[in-house]
Amino acid sequence: MKILVGYKRVVDFNVRIQVKPDGSGVVTDGVKLSANPFDDIALEEALRLRDKGVASEVVLVTIGPADAQAHIRNGLAMGANRAIHVVTAEAIQPLTAARVLRQVIDKEQPGLVLLGKQAIDDDCNQTGQMLAALWDRPQATFASKVEVNGASARVTREIDAGLETIDVDLPAVITTDLRLNEPRFIKLPDIMKAKSKPIETIELASLGVASGDHLKTTHYAPPAKRSKGVMVKDVAELVAALKAKGLV
């Protein structure tokens, strides 16, 4: 079985986001870019399934600009067999991403597609669900445990009420949650091996994908700064201050 893994590049989660002075977006020049953490979890799960003999090949798919090659090599160093880079300079919204992945599925015919449940740059949490609908295949979102048994998978999902376990027929789309696994540490020999692994480059325009970008962000603004705190001498003064503000 072949596993397809979505692998998005985002601003590193340790970076403090800064809004551009003109409000047209966030600053990315000179900022560390890394794999979306949930996508690293998806890739790790695919590699573990391959190590168990469930899958024979793990293929990465990245949709992004031409300079995303270093990001892709990072995924190959983790252990993916090869990668597909759909090149576009435009920011891609979830529906377009799902349509692109659908085209790649037609070409690759995977038995399982693993995606992060959401990307930390937009937090949309939509691509996996949209892809399953376009592909007309089962979906299991927010996975904290995945067991593949022949032609089906048993997935434990994290939901508001606790945990839910469902069985889905394969092929299927599974989106990964935070507690599914801990991504492996990349070793130097693996980084060297990744340099020789194949990356297939496809121009987005050549896929004939209709744009699903129906939303336009008109302005970005940083959160309002917190007001300066007030020091009080005792509880009585604190209560009086809260009453003055109408909070109690």
C-alpha positions in Angstrom: 0.0 0.0 0.0 1.1 3.5 -0.8 0.5 6.4 1.7 0.2 10.0 0.6 1.1 12.6 3.1 0.3 16.4 2.9 3.3 18.4 4.0 2.8 22.2 4.3 5.5 24.8 5.0 4.5 27.4 7.6 6.2 30.0 9.8 7.9 28.1 12.6 5.8 27.7 15.7 8.5 29.3 17.9 8.5 32.5 15.9 6.6 35.5 17.2 4.5 36.7 14.3 4.8 40.3 13.3 2.3 42.2 11.1 3.7 44.3 8.2 3.4 48.0 8.8 0.9 48.5 6.0 -1.3 45.7 7.3 -1.0 43.7 4.1 0.2 40.5 5.7 2.7 39.0 8.2 6.5 39.4 8.0 8.1 36.3 6.4 11.4 37.7 5.2 14.3 36.4 7.3 11.8 34.3 9.4 12.3 30.6 10.1 10.0 28.4 8.1 9.3 24.8 9.1 6.9 22.0 8.5 3.5 22.4 9.9 3.7 20.4 13.2 0.5 18.4 12.5 2.0 17.4 9.1 5.1 16.1 10.8 2.9 14.0 13.0 1.1 12.7 9.8 4.4 11.9 8.2 5.7 10.1 11.4 2.5 7.9 11.4 3.0 7.0 7.8 6.6 6.0 8.4 5.5 3.9 11.4 2.9 2.1 9.3 5.6 1.5 6.6 8.0 0.1 9.3 5.2 -2.3 10.4 4.9 -3.6 6.9 1.5 -2.1 6.4 2.7 0.2 3.6 5.5 -0.1 1.0 5.9 3.6 0.1 5.4 7.0 1.7 5.0 9.9 -0.7 5.1 13.6 0.4 3.0 16.3 -1.4 3.9 19.9 -0.9 2.0 22.8 -2.5 4.2 25.9 -2.4 6.7 28.2 -4.0 9.9 27.1 -5.8 12.0 27.7 -2.7 10.2 25.1 -0.7 12.8 22.4 -1.7 14.7 22.6 1.6 11.4 22.0 3.4 10.7 19.0 1.2 14.1 17.6 1.8 13.4 17.7 5.6 10.5 15.4 5.1 12.6 13.1 2.9 15.2 13.1 5.7 12.6 11.9 8.1 12.1 8.9 5.9 9.7 9.5 3.1 10.6 7.6 -0.1 9.9 10.5 -2.5 8.1 13.8 -2.9 5.8 15.7 -5.2 6.2 19.4 -5.3 3.2 21.3 -6.8 4.7 24.7 -7.5 2.8 28.0 -7.0 3.8 31.4 -5.7 0.2 32.1 -4.6 -1.2 31.5 -1.1 -3.5 28.5 -1.4 -6.8 28.2 0.5 -8.2 24.8 1.7 -10.6 24.0 -1.2 -7.9 24.6 -3.8 -5.4 22.5 -1.8 -8.0 19.7 -1.7 -8.5 19.9 -5.4 -4.8 19.7 -6.0 -4.4 16.7 -3.7 -7.4 15.1 -5.5 -5.4 15.4 -8.8 -2.4 13.8 -7.2 -4.5 11.0 -5.9 -5.7 10.2 -9.4 -2.1 9.8 -10.4 -0.7 8.0 -7.4 -3.6 5.8 -6.4 -2.7 5.7 -2.7 -4.4 3.3 -0.2 -4.3 6.0 2.5 -4.0 9.8 2.7 -2.7 11.3 5.9 -2.9 15.0 6.6 -2.4 17.2 9.7 -5.8 18.2 11.1 -5.0 21.8 10.5 -2.1 24.2 9.6 -0.9 26.6 12.3 -0.8 29.5 9.9 -4.5 29.7 9.1 -6.0 27.1 11.5 -8.7 26.3 8.9 -9.1 22.6 9.6 -10.9 22.0 6.3 -8.6 20.4 3.7 -8.9 16.8 4.9 -12.7 17.0 5.0 -12.9 18.7 1.6 -10.6 16.1 0.1 -12.6 13.2 1.4 -15.8 14.7 -0.1 -14.1 15.3 -3.5 -12.6 11.8 -3.5 -15.9 10.3 -2.2 -14.0 8.2 0.3 -14.4 7.8 4.1 -12.7 10.3 6.5 -11.5 10.0 10.1 -10.4 13.4 11.6 -8.5 14.3 14.8 -6.9 10.9 15.0 -5.0 10.0 18.2 -4.5 6.3 17.3 -4.5 4.5 13.9 -4.6 0.8 13.4 -4.7 -0.6 9.8 -6.1 -4.0 9.4 -6.2 -5.2 5.8 -8.8 -3.2 3.9 -9.9 -1.1 6.8 -8.5 1.2 9.5 -9.6 1.6 13.1 -9.2 5.2 14.2 -9.5 6.7 17.7 -10.7 10.3 17.4 -10.4 13.1 19.9 -13.8 14.8 20.2 -15.3 17.3 22.7 -16.9 14.5 24.7 -13.7 12.4 25.0 -12.6 9.6 22.6 -14.5 8.0 19.7 -13.4 4.9 17.9 -14.5 4.3 14.3 -13.7 1.8 11.5 -13.3 3.2 8.0 -12.8 1.3 4.7 -9.7 2.1 2.8 -8.8 4.1 0.8 -9.6 6.9 3.2 -8.5 10.3 4.5 -7.2 10.5 8.1 -6.2 13.8 9.7 -3.8 13.6 12.7 -4.1 15.2 16.1 -1.4 16.3 18.5 -1.3 13.1 20.7 -1.0 10.6 17.9 2.8 10.3 18.1 6.1 12.1 18.7 7.9 12.8 15.3 11.4 11.3 15.1 14.6 13.2 15.4 16.4 13.6 12.0 19.9 12.3 12.0 22.8 13.7 9.8 23.1 10.5 7.7 19.4 10.7 6.9 19.9 14.3 5.8 22.6 13.2 3.4 20.5 10.4 2.0 17.6 12.8 1.4 19.7 14.7 -1.1 19.5 11.8 -3.5 15.8 11.1 -3.1 13.5 12.1 -6.0 11.3 15.2 -6.0 8.8 15.4 -8.9 8.0 19.1 -9.7 4.6 20.0 -11.2 3.4 23.4 -12.0 0.0 24.1 -10.4 -1.3 25.6 -13.7 -0.7 22.4 -15.5 -3.1 20.5 -13.3 -6.1 22.5 -14.5 -7.4 22.9 -11.0 -10.3 25.4 -10.6 -9.5 27.9 -7.9 -11.4 27.5 -4.6 -10.1 30.8 -3.2 -13.4 32.6 -2.6 -12.2 34.5 0.5 -10.0 37.6 0.4 -8.2 38.9 3.4 -8.3 42.7 3.2 -6.3 43.7 6.3 -4.1 42.2 9.0 -3.7 43.7 12.5 -1.9 42.6 15.6 -3.8 42.0 18.8 -4.5 45.0 21.0 -1.8 45.6 23.6 -2.7 44.9 27.1 -3.2 47.9 29.3 -0.8 48.5 32.2 -1.7 46.7 35.4 -2.6 48.5 38.6 -1.0 47.7 42.0 -3.3 47.5 45.0 -2.4 47.4 48.7 -5.0 44.9 49.9 -8.1 42.9 49.1 -10.5 45.8 49.9 -8.7 48.1 47.4 -8.9 45.3 44.8 -12.6 44.9 45.3 -13.1 48.7 45.2 -11.2 48.9 41.9 -13.2 46.0 40.4 -16.5 47.7 41.4 -15.3 51.0 39.9 -14.9 49.1 36.5 -18.3 47.4 36.9 -16.7 44.0 37.0 -18.3 42.9 40.3 
